[in-house]
Structures are given as C-alpha cells and as structure tokens.
Amino acid sequence: MKTAEKVTRVCPRCGIEYHGVPALSRIDNETLICPDCGTREALESIGISKEEQDKIVSIIHRNQAE
C-alpha cells in the first residue's frame, strides 16, 4: 500500500521551498523545478512579460486556495 508523504523540496531556480509535484525545466529537460517556475518557463517560451507572468501565477494561487 502506498502512503502519501509530503516531500519538501527547494527549487534550484528560485530557491523557494515547495510541496507537490515538481515540473521539468524546459531549459535542460533534466532539472526538477517548482510548479511556479515551470509555469513561468512555459509563459516565457511564448513571450509573456514578467509582469503578466506575475498576474497569472497570482491567479493560479488564488484559485488553488479555493
């Protein structure tokens, strides 16, 4: 029987601790990063500005809290 253990990781990109499933960095396709950095890398790849990325990540966090 599998047990759900909460694992704390530190994102090598932003340095922030996070829980949950990591994202695979688009930069090297090897490094595991936090979900927020994964979202930011995806948005960067389509030319979304830093300011707009901040808004999008904020909306994601707000909707996850509900």
C-alpha angles and dihedrals in degrees: 000000000000120000123210105235120184107231120197116213133178116228111234090209102052102012094231123135115241142173128216136041115344125225124234112243115244089211097071105358088230110070119089112222135176119278092251092056089046090054091047092050090051092049092046089054090062095044102259113160123243091248092053090046089055090053093048094048089048091053091049091052092047092052093046090057092059 
